[in-house]
Amino acid sequence: MSKRTNSKKSWLKSNFIWTFTTYFTEGFPYIIIRTVSSVFFRDMKVSLESIGLTSLFGLPWILKFLWGPQVDKYSSKRRWLLATQSLLFIMMLAAAVFAPLSFSVQAIAILFFLGSIVAATNDIAIDGYYMEALDKDGQAKFVGYRVMAYRIAMMAGTMVIVTLGTTISWFTAFFFAAILFGVFLAYHFLFLEEAGNQGLPIKKLLPRAFKFKNGLFILAIAGSIMGIRFFAQSDYYALLKTRFLLLNRLNFAHWVMILLLVVLALVGLFRNRIKKFFIKDPDSYYGKAFVMFMDRPKISTILAFILMLRIGEWTLANMVAPFIVDLGIKKHYGWISGFVGLPMAIAGALLGGWMISRYSLKKVIWPFILLQNVTNVVYMMLAIHLSSYLILNTGAEEPAFLGVLNLIYVAGVHGFDQFAGGLGNAVLMTYLMRICHKDFKAAHYAIGSGLMNVSAPFAGVLSGIIAGWLGYAWLFGLSFLASIPAMLIIPFLPLMNEDKS
């Protein structure tokens, strides 16, 4: 099953172990930078408006496909992984050092923004390593362990690191995060083997990066992003926001993603011309990676599926926490999430990976995605059932308890949501791996996973508007309807005809 070296393996080098450790070290920096940082800044009395700027930390995970080809072309995935994780370990130690200082907010904000670029690159290396170290059967079999490890890492960040920071000190929290991450890093240095082919020496990367045409490309990207930033802060845009209220809910990150979608549409429209241009240049590895991704049969179907698949899921996810708060059971959300949601998510991910490996992706993708989206209907029914408590407890300082049986209903629905989400994530990850070209695995997975996240902020904007206008029950019902187009595309997806995924 494994394509790794034939050296005798100890249990420490087994696929079960390294799959867990690599994806834990993928999820842990993400949750530290994206979620723990928001709690830290708020605890330091930073304004909500300034905390909103931490959305910039998420940009590298969307833009990571821009440098994904370089991870494919140079060095090895293991070396990239070790290098990026070493930098992330230093980042967490530095955060611990800065935390007690008077300028901690400014220093850690800069540190985490730079760290987000490193962490996104770490993701590329880990995903590429996984696809090179395992054949298709192995990728399907262990996809559940990927999801499990990632979710455990996120839970470690939200439950352990946040608790340490808010109860003891942020120095303790970030220092413990560094030590925990360092244990996994040490394991990777000692036991993680090389996988796949070696790329060009890394020393050749910098001279190529500073070529004139590459410099122009980088400047064009940077200029476009800065242009969006200045436009979003301009007086003209402020005037537009008074006329079109929806613009008040779109931030800088949203506009960057809109730009990406426009560029993607243009690349798709003119892909034949672009392909001819890059084929003429034998050194255009970077361009070829993008052209090969866009030059697949039925690429428009693939892109529509990736972009729309999680709209319903994202819409639901953005409103679950406010829904719990307005029910008056926010004090119960921690144990519901940790002791019900997490085990069910792990069970769903493991079962999903096993069933994909056992029965093939083609046979399970439709029922798994349907089950994931049926969750929205179940939440709608729960909102209707508890509508009287929503009216009674929304905004109440002393909310009325909704009863043990209703609390069990909420926990059961949340558990079902996490279980179905684990199944859905397993098939989505497997399909993203399926569409990767063998010569551009890391780059193509980075493109696919980046596009997968594009719908999240837009779904978040619309979910808040709809919930405030129509209420939670209507929102959850409409979010299911929003998921139907992606499900209708499934029978027409290419690369689904292999016996095994």
Residue pairs with C-beta under 8 A, 6 or more apart in sequence:
1 15
1 134
1 135
1 137
1 138
1 141
2 15
2 133
2 134
2 135
2 138
3 132
3 133
3 134
3 135
3 195
3 196
4 133
4 193
4 194
4 195
5 193
5 194
7 193
10 191
11 17
12 187
12 191
13 191
13 192
13 193
15 133
15 134
15 138
15 142
16 142
16 145
17 191
18 133
18 188
18 191
18 192
19 130
19 142
19 145
19 146
19 149
20 145
20 148
20 149
21 149
21 184
21 187
21 188
21 192
22 81
22 126
22 129
22 130
22 149
22 188
22 192
23 126
23 145
23 146
23 147
23 149
23 150
23 153
24 149
24 150
24 152
24 153
24 184
25 85
25 88
25 122
25 126
25 153
25 181
25 184
25 185
25 188
26 122
26 123
26 126
26 127
26 149
26 150
26 153
27 149
27 150
27 151
27 152
27 153
27 154
27 157
28 153
28 154
28 156
28 157
28 177
28 180
28 181
28 184
29 88
29 91
29 115
29 118
29 119
29 122
29 181
30 61
30 119
30 123
30 153
30 154
31 153
31 154
31 156
31 157
31 158
32 92
32 112
32 157
32 161
32 177
33 57
33 112
33 115
33 116
33 119
34 54
34 57
34 58
34 116
35 154
35 157
35 158
35 162
36 157
36 158
36 161
36 162
36 165
36 173
36 177
37 54
37 57
37 108
37 109
37 112
38 51
38 54
39 162
39 165
39 166
40 99
40 108
40 165
40 170
40 173
41 50
41 51
41 54
41 105
41 109
42 48
42 51
43 165
43 166
43 170
44 104
44 105
46 105
52 251
54 109
54 112
55 251
55 252
55 253
55 457
56 113
56 252
56 253
57 112
57 113
57 116
58 116
58 253
59 116
59 253
59 256
60 116
60 117
60 119
60 120
60 121
61 116
61 119
61 120
61 123
61 450
61 453
62 253
62 256
62 257
62 260
62 450
62 453
62 454
63 120
63 256
63 260
63 450
64 120
64 121
64 123
64 124
64 446
64 449
64 450
65 443
65 446
65 447
65 450
66 221
67 121
67 124
68 124
68 289
68 442
68 443
68 444
68 445
68 446
68 447
69 285
69 286
69 289
69 290
69 440
69 442
69 443
70 205
70 209
70 286
71 77
71 80
71 121
71 124
71 125
71 128
71 442
71 443
71 446
72 128
72 199
72 285
72 289
72 439
72 440
72 441
72 442
72 443
73 199
73 200
73 285
73 286
74 199
74 200
74 201
74 202
74 204
74 205
75 198
75 199
75 200
75 201
75 202
76 194
76 195
76 196
76 197
76 198
76 199
77 125
77 126
77 128
77 129
77 132
77 195
77 196
77 442
78 125
78 129
78 188
78 192
78 193
78 194
78 195
79 202
80 121
80 122
80 124
80 125
80 128
81 122
81 125
81 126
81 129
81 188
81 192
82 185
82 188
82 189
82 192
84 118
84 119
84 121
84 122
84 125
85 122
85 181
85 184
85 185
85 188
86 185
87 115
87 118
88 115
88 118
88 119
88 122
88 181
89 178
89 181
89 182
89 185
91 111
91 112
91 114
91 115
91 118
92 174
92 175
92 177
92 178
92 181
93 174
93 175
93 178
94 111
95 108
95 111
95 112
95 174
95 177
95 178
96 170
96 171
96 172
96 173
96 174
96 175
96 177
96 178
97 171
98 104
98 107
98 108
98 111
99 108
99 169
99 170
99 171
99 173
99 174
100 169
100 170
100 171
101 107
104 170
123 446
123 449
124 442
124 443
124 445
124 446
125 442
127 441
127 442
127 445
127 446
127 449
128 196
128 441
128 442
128 445
129 195
129 196
130 139
130 142
130 146
131 139
131 433
131 436
131 441
131 442
131 445
132 195
132 196
132 197
132 441
133 195
133 196
134 141
134 142
136 433
136 434
136 498
136 500
136 501
137 357
137 500
137 501
139 430
139 433
139 501
140 353
140 356
140 357
140 361
140 430
140 500
140 501
141 353
141 354
141 357
142 353
143 349
143 352
143 353
143 356
143 426
143 429
143 430
144 349
144 350
144 351
144 352
144 353
144 354
144 422
144 426
145 349
145 350
145 353
146 349
146 353
146 429
147 345
147 346
147 348
147 349
147 352
147 353
147 422
147 425
147 426
147 429
148 345
148 346
148 349
148 350
151 342
151 345
151 346
151 349
151 422
152 342
152 346
155 337
155 338
155 342
156 180
157 177
159 334
159 338
160 176
161 173
161 174
161 176
161 177
162 173
164 172
164 173
164 176
165 172
165 173
165 174
208 214
214 286
224 259
225 256
225 259
228 252
228 255
228 256
228 259
229 252
231 237
231 255
232 251
232 252
232 255
237 247
240 247
241 247
241 248
246 461
246 465
249 461
249 464
249 465
250 461
251 457
253 457
254 457
254 458
254 461
257 454
257 457
257 458
260 454
261 454
264 303
264 451
267 274
267 290
267 294
268 294
268 299
268 300
268 303
271 291
271 294
271 295
271 299
274 287
274 291
274 294
275 291
275 295
277 287
278 284
278 287
278 288
278 291
279 288
281 287
288 440
289 440
289 443
289 444
290 443
290 447
292 437
292 439
292 440
292 444
293 299
293 435
293 437
293 440
293 443
293 444
293 447
296 302
296 435
296 494
297 494
298 492
298 493
298 494
301 489
301 492
301 493
301 494
302 435
302 493
302 494
303 451
304 485
304 486
304 489
305 486
305 489
305 490
305 493
306 432
306 448
306 451
306 452
307 451
307 452
307 454
307 455
308 455
308 483
308 485
308 486
308 489
309 369
309 428
309 452
309 483
309 486
310 428
310 452
310 455
310 456
310 459
311 455
311 459
311 479
311 482
311 483
311 486
312 373
312 376
312 479
312 480
312 482
312 483
312 486
313 372
313 373
313 421
313 424
313 483
314 455
314 456
314 459
314 460
314 463
315 376
315 459
315 460
315 462
315 463
315 475
315 478
315 479
315 482
316 375
316 376
316 379
316 417
316 463
316 476
316 479
318 459
318 460
318 463
318 464
319 463
319 464
319 467
319 472
319 475
319 476
320 379
320 414
320 417
321 333
322 467
323 379
323 383
323 472
324 330
324 332
324 333
324 336
324 410
325 333
326 390
326 393
326 394
326 395
326 472
327 386
327 389
327 390
327 393
327 399
327 402
327 410
328 389
328 392
328 393
328 396
328 399
328 400
328 401
328 402
329 399
329 401
329 402
329 407
329 410
332 407
332 410
336 410
336 411
336 414
337 414
340 411
340 412
340 414
340 415
340 418
341 414
341 415
341 417
341 418
342 418
343 415
344 415
344 416
344 418
344 419
344 422
345 418
345 419
345 421
345 422
346 422
347 419
347 422
348 418
348 419
348 420
348 421
348 422
348 423
348 426
349 422
349 423
349 425
349 426
350 422
351 422
351 423
352 364
352 368
352 422
352 423
352 424
352 425
352 426
352 427
353 426
355 364
355 368
356 364
356 426
356 427
356 430
356 501
357 500
357 501
360 498
360 499
360 500
360 501
361 427
361 430
361 431
361 434
361 496
361 498
361 501
362 496
362 497
362 498
362 501
364 427
365 427
365 431
365 490
365 493
365 496
366 487
366 490
366 491
368 420
368 423
368 424
368 426
368 427
369 424
369 427
369 486
369 487
369 490
370 487
371 420
371 423
371 424
372 420
372 421
372 423
372 424
373 480
373 483
373 484
373 487
374 420
374 480
375 413
375 416
375 417
375 420
375 421
376 476
376 477
376 479
376 480
376 483
377 476
377 477
377 480
378 413
378 416
378 417
379 413
379 417
379 472
379 476
380 473
380 476
380 477
380 480
382 409
382 410
382 413
383 390
383 471
383 472
383 473
383 476
384 473
385 406
385 409
386 402
386 406
386 409
386 410
387 471
387 473
389 400
389 402
389 406
390 471
390 472
392 399
392 400
393 399
393 400
393 402
428 452
430 501
431 493
431 495
432 445
432 448
432 449
432 452
433 445
434 495
434 496
434 501
435 444
435 448
435 495
436 444
436 445
436 448
437 444
459 482
463 475
463 479
466 474
466 475
466 478
467 475
470 478
